[in-house]
Amino acid sequence: MPRRVLKEPVTELAFSLKYQGATFLHCGLDPAGRRCVWFLVDDEASPMVTNFRMFMTGESVPDGWDYRMTFQTGPLVLHLFEETVDYGRHYDRDSGVLSSMDGE
């Protein structure tokens, strides 16, 4: 099972990763000071979309979000949560198209 660690810069409080079998590893600042998420990808796993959201202290967290970690970036303390949703869709990394598994 081929796996690799990837890093994605994060510029918004809510974001999605469209990689196969993405498993969250870490969120923090990279050496250049950019907020990033690191995750492990299993290239043979079924495709899925993984949604993440950062909540500030005191902000309400809806049901269905799993806590991953807390980190500080400048004056902000952010709490990262993950929601894994299987949309029954396939993400083609080459074309950037998210399509239905039944071809629609």
BELQUIQUI-V67419 format. One record per residue. RES is the residue in one letter. SS is DSSP state (H for helix, E for strand, C for the rest). Layout:
# BELQUIQUI-V67419
<<RES;SS> <RES;SS>>
This chain:
# BELQUIQUI-V67419
<<M;C> <P;C> <R;E> <R;E> <V;E> <L;E> <K;E> <E;E> <P;E> <V;C> <T;C> <E;C> <L;C> <A;E> <F;E> <S;E> <L;E> <K;C> <Y;C> <Q;C> <G;C> <A;C> <T;E> <F;E> <L;E> <H;E> <C;E> <G;E> <L;E> <D;C> <P;C> <A;C> <G;C> <R;C> <R;E> <C;E> <V;E> <W;E> <F;E> <L;E> <V;E> <D;E> <D;C> <E;C> <A;C> <S;C> <P;C> <M;C> <V;E> <T;E> <N;E> <F;E> <R;E> <M;E> <F;E> <M;E> <T;C> <G;C> <E;C> <S;C> <V;C> <P;C> <D;C> <G;C> <W;C> <D;E> <Y;E> <R;E> <M;E> <T;E> <F;E> <Q;E> <T;E> <G;C> <P;C> <L;E> <V;E> <L;E> <H;E> <L;E> <F;E> <E;E> <E;E> <T;E> <V;E> <D;C> <Y;C> <G;C> <R;E> <H;E> <Y;E> <D;E> <R;C> <D;C> <S;C> <G;C> <V;E> <L;E> <S;E> <S;E> <M;C> <D;C> <G;C> <E;C>>
